[in-house]
Amino acid sequence: MKLLKKRYEIIEVLGKGGMGCVYKVLDRQQGGRILAIKELRPNKMSEEKSREALIQFQTEAQILARLTHPNLPKVYDYFSLAGAHYIVMEYVSGSTLEQVLFARRGKPVDERLALSWALQICRAMHFLSVQKPRPIIFRDLKPANIMISRDNRIKLIDFGIARFFKEDKQEDTYVYGTPGYAAPEQYGTGQTDVRSDLFSLGATLHHCVTGRSPAENPLDFPEPRGLNPRLSRETATIITIALAQDMKKRFQSALEMKLAIQKVLLKQPEQGKGKGKIIYARPGKLIRLPWWNKTSWVSVPVMALGLSGTTGTLSTDDRWIKAKPLSFGPDAARLLFRVESSMLRPGREYGAHITVRTDAGIVRPRLVLRRSWPWMLIEAAVAGAGIAILVMMR
């Protein structure tokens, strides 16, 4: 049983490379909490490469140690021991996007799911871009550096080559990034900024929704709908803007790209078996249910409830309405409810008692629904009765 710093018990090796390992560990001083430790052993490299690797490693530790965000792994400790260097961070159970795409073997990812991942990445990028005294540029966004948890929560990993943006620099000192995902200016022609990261996100999103790896032919991105005709025009437009060769023609901020993605997600209907036609609730408006449906599905915008970007669980006190699913993440654009219309009287208004518990507190949104009267049947019955009376009078 190997212990690091007399407290971190190594459970298993999560990954291994030429410069070190990533371990899953148990923290004996924190009640057996499970963490991850990234190890750097630069002794097998030249002095120059060893020094550069150590600088990148220390940069990652220093950046993450002072940042707290749902889409960034939290760093708890970093130290050196016997010629090796270690970063102790949050353990994320899941797979990298690279592993997900490899397993799909060229099959595109569901559009809504890919957009929900991109939305979370935009949130993280926006957070990094507003850091003081200087914005932080990730510089190596790619599927291998995107961790996806089992509940589809995104974590950006490997901040080794991230840097602080300096306005007085004309270009980066070193060429960094991964061919295929790196922006044109990362090939030594200019200075990187948040728009470079947004290009990399566009390349990653292109890979997700088309199934085509950009590493095969860097900086060549065929029109997305040409590779995936089922893709919406709106999503294809977002990708095209993000991948503009000219930085001035891309989204100029992570917030701008995030709002564009949110707009598409709010317009797209949720997919699901057995849901039939979904009723889209409008903020502040009565939700009208058709009289002929025994069961109705109602979609409510998360933004209208003031819950955007949060994680939470839903519960209801009424037997006739249930949330599906009972939880949602920061990527959610809408909340879906199953309404047993057959339990509601036509013409009467019903106020649903919903409780939403989020990481920001408890919210009790008000939804008012009414099942319509079966006017067609009533009118048909009245007409039928009228005809019957006329026949009897003859």
C-alpha positions, 0 to 999 in steps of 0.5 A: 500500500503506497502512501503519498505525503503520509495521507494519500493512499493510492487505490489505482492508476487512472492513466499513465504516460511518459512523464508520470501517472494519474492516480485515484487516491483515498485521503486518510485525513479527510474521512476517506474522501476519493481524489485524483492525483496527477504526478509529474516525473521529469527525470527522463527528459532533457534539462530544457524539456524537464524545466518546461514541463515543470513550469506547465505543471506548476501553472496548472496547479496555480491556476486551478488552486484559486478557481472554483467553478462547476466545470473546472476540477477543484485543486486541493493541494500540490507538493513535490516529493523525491524528485516528483511533483504532484497535484491533488484534485477533485476526482471525476468519475466518467470518460473523456470526450475523446473516449466517447467519440472513439467508441462511437466510431464516426457516428455523430453525437445527438445534437441536443447533447452536444450543444449541452456540452458546448454550453457548459464549456462556454460557461467555463470559458466565460468564467476564465475570461473575466478573471482578474487581473488578467483573463485565462486562455485555455489554449488546448481545448480538445476532446481529450481534455474534456471530461464527461461525468455520468450525469453529463457534467463537463469538466475541463482538464489539463490546464498545463499550457493555459496562460494569462492574456497579455494585451501588449504581446503580438504573438505567443512565445511558443506554438501550443495546441493540438493540430485539428483543434488549434486555431490558425493563430496558434501555429505561430502567427498571432497571439491567442485569446478567448476567440482561439478557445472558441475556435477549438470549441467549434472544432470539437463541436464539429467533430461531435455532430459530424463524426469526422475528426479534424485531426485528419486534415487540420483547418479544413472543416466541411460544411456540417450539414453536408456531413450530417443532413439531420443537423439544424441550420442554427447549430451549423451556423454556430459552428461556422461562426466559431470556425472562422479563420479571421478572429474578428468574424468569430464569436467575440466572447464566450458569453456571445457563443453561450447565448447563441447555443441557449437560443437553439436549445430553447427552440429545439423540442426534447426527444423521447419515446412515448411523449407524443406532441409536447406542449411548450409553456410560455412564461407567465401564460396559462398552460392549456391541455387538450381535452382528448389526451389522457396524458400530456407532456409539458416543457417549461423553459429553465430560463423563465424559472430563473434556474439557468446554469444550476443543478437541482432536483424536482418534486411535486405534491400533486398526484397528477403531475411529475417531473421527468427526469427528477433532476437536471444539470447546468446544461438543461434548457427546459424542464419536462413534466408528465401531466395526467390530464384524465385526472383534471376536470375540463375548464378548471384551472389547476396550480401545480405545487412544484419544489425545485432544490438547487445548489443556489437554494429552494425555488417554488415556481408556479405553473397554472394548467387548464384542460380544455372543454371537449367543445366539438363533442358537446356541439356534436351532441347538441346538433344530434339532439336537435336533429332527433327532436326534429325527426320526432316532431314530424 
